[in-house]
């Protein structure tokens, strides 16, 4: 379960980086960071759902 938290935290960090780049006007980096944020948060969510389902409904 620890890897889910790490992926989620990395996704949030990439999201903050995307916001900061958007504010500073570097839109090409904003798009890259948003993609990375989505990948990390998506993988964390999918692993979390898989682990939640494999525990037998606990």
Secondary structure, DSSP 8 states (H G I E B T S, - for coil): -HHHHHHHHHHHHHHHHHHHHHHHT-HHHHHHHHHHHHHHHHHHHHHHHHHHHHTT--
